[in-house]
Amino acid sequence: MWVDEAIHTLAVAALLAARRKKLSLLDCVGFVVMRRKGAREAFAFDRHFAEEGFAVPLD
């Protein structure tokens, strides 16, 4: 998926607001895209997805 300026801006804002170490811009882009698409579940080994409210079935 192409990351346009709007997605990038929202992701950077989320990254700066989170103020957490080891949270990446790529994670934040994923959160923005998943929320826009209505995704509620993530296949991920990264705890950040669960912290952001996504169901992570591997937990």
VOSE-310155 format. One record per atom (N, C-alpha, C): residue number from 1; residue in three letters; z, x, y. Coordinates in Angstrom, 2 decimals, padded with zeros to 5 digits. Layout:
% VOSE-310155
<r num="NUM" residu="Ala" pz="Z" px="X" py="Y"/>
...
% end
This chain:
% VOSE-310155
<r num="1" residu="Met" pz="000.00" px="000.84" py="-001.17"/>
<r num="1" residu="Met" pz="000.00" px="000.00" py="000.00"/>
<r num="1" residu="Met" pz="000.00" px="000.89" py="001.24"/>
<r num="2" residu="Trp" pz="-000.80" px="000.52" py="002.18"/>
<r num="2" residu="Trp" pz="-000.88" px="001.26" py="003.44"/>
<r num="2" residu="Trp" pz="000.37" px="000.96" py="004.27"/>
<r num="3" residu="Val" pz="001.02" px="001.99" py="004.77"/>
<r num="3" residu="Val" pz="002.19" px="001.82" py="005.63"/>
<r num="3" residu="Val" pz="001.70" px="001.84" py="007.07"/>
<r num="4" residu="Asp" pz="001.68" px="000.65" py="007.67"/>
<r num="4" residu="Asp" pz="001.19" px="000.57" py="009.04"/>
<r num="4" residu="Asp" pz="002.33" px="000.88" py="010.03"/>
<r num="5" residu="Glu" pz="002.00" px="000.84" py="011.29"/>
<r num="5" residu="Glu" pz="002.98" px="001.21" py="012.32"/>
<r num="5" residu="Glu" pz="004.21" px="000.30" py="012.30"/>
<r num="6" residu="Ala" pz="004.01" px="-000.98" py="012.06"/>
<r num="6" residu="Ala" pz="005.14" px="-001.92" py="012.06"/>
<r num="6" residu="Ala" pz="006.11" px="-001.60" py="010.92"/>
<r num="7" residu="Ile" pz="005.58" px="-001.35" py="009.73"/>
<r num="7" residu="Ile" pz="006.43" px="-001.01" py="008.59"/>
<r num="7" residu="Ile" pz="007.15" px="000.31" py="008.85"/>
<r num="8" residu="His" pz="006.42" px="001.29" py="009.35"/>
<r num="8" residu="His" pz="007.01" px="002.59" py="009.64"/>
<r num="8" residu="His" pz="008.13" px="002.46" py="010.67"/>
<r num="9" residu="Thr" pz="007.92" px="001.70" py="011.71"/>
<r num="9" residu="Thr" pz="008.92" px="001.52" py="012.76"/>
<r num="9" residu="Thr" pz="010.19" px="000.86" py="012.20"/>
<r num="10" residu="Leu" pz="010.02" px="-000.18" py="011.39"/>
<r num="10" residu="Leu" pz="011.17" px="-000.84" py="010.78"/>
<r num="10" residu="Leu" pz="011.92" px="000.10" py="009.84"/>
<r num="11" residu="Ala" pz="011.19" px="000.89" py="009.08"/>
<r num="11" residu="Ala" pz="011.81" px="001.82" py="008.13"/>
<r num="11" residu="Ala" pz="012.58" px="002.92" py="008.86"/>
<r num="12" residu="Val" pz="012.01" px="003.46" py="009.91"/>
<r num="12" residu="Val" pz="012.71" px="004.49" py="010.69"/>
<r num="12" residu="Val" pz="013.97" px="003.91" py="011.31"/>
<r num="13" residu="Ala" pz="013.88" px="002.69" py="011.84"/>
<r num="13" residu="Ala" pz="015.06" px="002.05" py="012.43"/>
<r num="13" residu="Ala" pz="016.15" px="001.84" py="011.38"/>
<r num="14" residu="Ala" pz="015.76" px="001.42" py="010.18"/>
<r num="14" residu="Ala" pz="016.72" px="001.22" py="009.10"/>
<r num="14" residu="Ala" pz="017.36" px="002.55" py="008.69"/>
<r num="15" residu="Leu" pz="016.57" px="003.60" py="008.62"/>
<r num="15" residu="Leu" pz="017.08" px="004.91" py="008.26"/>
<r num="15" residu="Leu" pz="018.09" px="005.40" py="009.29"/>
<r num="16" residu="Leu" pz="017.77" px="005.26" py="010.55"/>
<r num="16" residu="Leu" pz="018.67" px="005.70" py="011.61"/>
<r num="16" residu="Leu" pz="019.94" px="004.85" py="011.66"/>
<r num="17" residu="Ala" pz="019.81" px="003.55" py="011.42"/>
<r num="17" residu="Ala" pz="020.96" px="002.65" py="011.45"/>
<r num="17" residu="Ala" pz="021.90" px="002.92" py="010.28"/>
<r num="18" residu="Ala" pz="021.34" px="003.29" py="009.14"/>
<r num="18" residu="Ala" pz="022.16" px="003.50" py="007.94"/>
<r num="18" residu="Ala" pz="023.05" px="004.73" py="008.08"/>
<r num="19" residu="Arg" pz="022.57" px="005.74" py="008.73"/>
<r num="19" residu="Arg" pz="023.33" px="006.97" py="008.96"/>
<r num="19" residu="Arg" pz="023.97" px="007.51" py="007.68"/>
<r num="20" residu="Arg" pz="023.21" px="007.44" py="006.59"/>
<r num="20" residu="Arg" pz="023.70" px="007.95" py="005.30"/>
<r num="20" residu="Arg" pz="022.89" px="009.15" py="004.90"/>
<r num="21" residu="Lys" pz="023.56" px="010.13" py="004.39"/>
<r num="21" residu="Lys" pz="022.86" px="011.30" py="003.86"/>
<r num="21" residu="Lys" pz="022.23" px="010.92" py="002.53"/>
<r num="22" residu="Lys" pz="021.17" px="011.57" py="002.21"/>
<r num="22" residu="Lys" pz="020.42" px="011.37" py="000.97"/>
<r num="22" residu="Lys" pz="019.68" px="010.05" py="000.91"/>
<r num="23" residu="Leu" pz="019.64" px="009.29" py="001.99"/>
<r num="23" residu="Leu" pz="018.78" px="008.11" py="002.07"/>
<r num="23" residu="Leu" pz="017.49" px="008.59" py="002.70"/>
<r num="24" residu="Ser" pz="016.38" px="008.30" py="002.05"/>
<r num="24" residu="Ser" pz="015.11" px="008.82" py="002.55"/>
<r num="24" residu="Ser" pz="014.30" px="007.77" py="003.30"/>
<r num="25" residu="Leu" pz="013.37" px="008.25" py="004.09"/>
<r num="25" residu="Leu" pz="012.45" px="007.36" py="004.77"/>
<r num="25" residu="Leu" pz="011.63" px="006.60" py="003.73"/>
<r num="26" residu="Leu" pz="011.28" px="007.25" py="002.64"/>
<r num="26" residu="Leu" pz="010.52" px="006.58" py="001.59"/>
<r num="26" residu="Leu" pz="011.32" px="005.40" py="001.01"/>
<r num="27" residu="Asp" pz="012.62" px="005.59" py="000.78"/>
<r num="27" residu="Asp" pz="013.46" px="004.48" py="000.33"/>
<r num="27" residu="Asp" pz="013.40" px="003.33" py="001.33"/>
<r num="28" residu="Cys" pz="013.57" px="003.65" py="002.59"/>
<r num="28" residu="Cys" pz="013.58" px="002.62" py="003.64"/>
<r num="28" residu="Cys" pz="012.25" px="001.89" py="003.73"/>
<r num="29" residu="Val" pz="011.15" px="002.61" py="003.57"/>
<r num="29" residu="Val" pz="009.83" px="001.96" py="003.54"/>
<r num="29" residu="Val" pz="009.78" px="001.00" py="002.36"/>
<r num="30" residu="Gly" pz="010.27" px="001.44" py="001.22"/>
<r num="30" residu="Gly" pz="010.31" px="000.57" py="000.04"/>
<r num="30" residu="Gly" pz="011.12" px="-000.69" py="000.29"/>
<r num="31" residu="Phe" pz="012.27" px="-000.57" py="000.94"/>
<r num="31" residu="Phe" pz="013.09" px="-001.74" py="001.25"/>
<r num="31" residu="Phe" pz="012.34" px="-002.72" py="002.14"/>
<r num="32" residu="Val" pz="011.69" px="-002.21" py="003.17"/>
<r num="32" residu="Val" pz="010.94" px="-003.06" py="004.10"/>
<r num="32" residu="Val" pz="009.82" px="-003.79" py="003.36"/>
<r num="33" residu="Val" pz="009.04" px="-003.04" py="002.59"/>
<r num="33" residu="Val" pz="007.90" px="-003.63" py="001.88"/>
<r num="33" residu="Val" pz="008.38" px="-004.66" py="000.86"/>
<r num="34" residu="Met" pz="009.43" px="-004.32" py="000.12"/>
<r num="34" residu="Met" pz="009.94" px="-005.24" py="-000.90"/>
<r num="34" residu="Met" pz="010.45" px="-006.53" py="-000.26"/>
<r num="35" residu="Arg" pz="011.14" px="-006.41" py="000.85"/>
<r num="35" residu="Arg" pz="011.63" px="-007.62" py="001.53"/>
<r num="35" residu="Arg" pz="010.47" px="-008.47" py="002.05"/>
<r num="36" residu="Arg" pz="009.46" px="-007.83" py="002.60"/>
<r num="36" residu="Arg" pz="008.28" px="-008.57" py="003.08"/>
<r num="36" residu="Arg" pz="007.56" px="-009.29" py="001.95"/>
<r num="37" residu="Lys" pz="007.55" px="-008.70" py="000.78"/>
<r num="37" residu="Lys" pz="006.87" px="-009.29" py="-000.38"/>
<r num="37" residu="Lys" pz="007.77" px="-010.27" py="-001.13"/>
<r num="38" residu="Gly" pz="009.04" px="-010.35" py="-000.75"/>
<r num="38" residu="Gly" pz="009.96" px="-011.27" py="-001.39"/>
<r num="38" residu="Gly" pz="010.53" px="-010.76" py="-002.70"/>
<r num="39" residu="Ala" pz="010.44" px="-009.45" py="-002.93"/>
<r num="39" residu="Ala" pz="010.98" px="-008.86" py="-004.15"/>
<r num="39" residu="Ala" pz="012.50" px="-008.88" py="-004.11"/>
<r num="40" residu="Arg" pz="013.10" px="-009.19" py="-005.25"/>
<r num="40" residu="Arg" pz="014.56" px="-009.21" py="-005.34"/>
<r num="40" residu="Arg" pz="015.08" px="-008.21" py="-006.34"/>
<r num="41" residu="Glu" pz="014.18" px="-007.63" py="-007.11"/>
<r num="41" residu="Glu" pz="014.57" px="-006.74" py="-008.20"/>
<r num="41" residu="Glu" pz="013.78" px="-005.44" py="-008.09"/>
<r num="42" residu="Ala" pz="014.44" px="-004.34" py="-008.37"/>
<r num="42" residu="Ala" pz="013.78" px="-003.03" py="-008.31"/>
<r num="42" residu="Ala" pz="013.99" px="-002.29" py="-009.63"/>
<r num="43" residu="Phe" pz="012.94" px="-001.72" py="-010.13"/>
<r num="43" residu="Phe" pz="013.05" px="-000.82" py="-011.27"/>
<r num="43" residu="Phe" pz="013.27" px="000.56" py="-010.67"/>
<r num="44" residu="Ala" pz="014.52" px="000.96" py="-010.59"/>
<r num="44" residu="Ala" pz="014.85" px="002.19" py="-009.88"/>
<r num="44" residu="Ala" pz="016.07" px="002.86" py="-010.50"/>
<r num="45" residu="Phe" pz="016.11" px="004.17" py="-010.39"/>
<r num="45" residu="Phe" pz="017.26" px="004.95" py="-010.81"/>
<r num="45" residu="Phe" pz="018.08" px="005.39" py="-009.60"/>
<r num="46" residu="Asp" pz="017.71" px="004.89" py="-008.45"/>
<r num="46" residu="Asp" pz="018.30" px="005.26" py="-007.17"/>
<r num="46" residu="Asp" pz="019.31" px="004.18" py="-006.76"/>
<r num="47" residu="Arg" pz="020.56" px="004.55" py="-006.57"/>
<r num="47" residu="Arg" pz="021.61" px="003.59" py="-006.24"/>
<r num="47" residu="Arg" pz="021.38" px="002.89" py="-004.90"/>
<r num="48" residu="His" pz="020.55" px="003.47" py="-004.05"/>
<r num="48" residu="His" pz="020.33" px="002.89" py="-002.73"/>
<r num="48" residu="His" pz="019.72" px="001.49" py="-002.81"/>
<r num="49" residu="Phe" pz="018.92" px="001.23" py="-003.85"/>
<r num="49" residu="Phe" pz="018.30" px="-000.09" py="-003.98"/>
<r num="49" residu="Phe" pz="019.37" px="-001.14" py="-004.25"/>
<r num="50" residu="Ala" pz="020.32" px="-000.83" py="-005.10"/>
<r num="50" residu="Ala" pz="021.43" px="-001.75" py="-005.36"/>
<r num="50" residu="Ala" pz="022.28" px="-001.92" py="-004.11"/>
<r num="51" residu="Glu" pz="022.52" px="-000.84" py="-003.39"/>
<r num="51" residu="Glu" pz="023.30" px="-000.91" py="-002.15"/>
<r num="51" residu="Glu" pz="022.63" px="-001.78" py="-001.10"/>
<r num="52" residu="Glu" pz="021.31" px="-001.86" py="-001.16"/>
<r num="52" residu="Glu" pz="020.55" px="-002.68" py="-000.22"/>
<r num="52" residu="Glu" pz="020.41" px="-004.13" py="-000.68"/>
<r num="53" residu="Gly" pz="021.03" px="-004.44" py="-001.81"/>
<r num="53" residu="Gly" pz="021.04" px="-005.83" py="-002.25"/>
<r num="53" residu="Gly" pz="020.00" px="-006.20" py="-003.30"/>
<r num="54" residu="Phe" pz="019.22" px="-005.24" py="-003.76"/>
<r num="54" residu="Phe" pz="018.24" px="-005.53" py="-004.79"/>
<r num="54" residu="Phe" pz="018.91" px="-005.44" py="-006.16"/>
<r num="55" residu="Ala" pz="018.51" px="-006.34" py="-007.04"/>
<r num="55" residu="Ala" pz="019.00" px="-006.27" py="-008.42"/>
<r num="55" residu="Ala" pz="018.32" px="-005.10" py="-009.10"/>
<r num="56" residu="Val" pz="019.11" px="-004.27" py="-009.73"/>
<r num="56" residu="Val" pz="018.60" px="-003.10" py="-010.45"/>
<r num="56" residu="Val" pz="018.99" px="-003.29" py="-011.90"/>
<r num="57" residu="Pro" pz="018.05" px="-003.71" py="-012.74"/>
<r num="57" residu="Pro" pz="018.39" px="-004.09" py="-014.12"/>
<r num="57" residu="Pro" pz="018.97" px="-002.97" py="-014.96"/>
<r num="58" residu="Leu" pz="018.83" px="-001.74" py="-014.56"/>
<r num="58" residu="Leu" pz="019.32" px="-000.62" py="-015.34"/>
<r num="58" residu="Leu" pz="020.79" px="-000.33" py="-015.11"/>
<r num="59" residu="Asp" pz="021.40" px="-001.03" py="-014.18"/>
<r num="59" residu="Asp" pz="022.84" px="-000.81" py="-013.91"/>
<r num="59" residu="Asp" pz="023.68" px="-001.27" py="-015.06"/>
% end
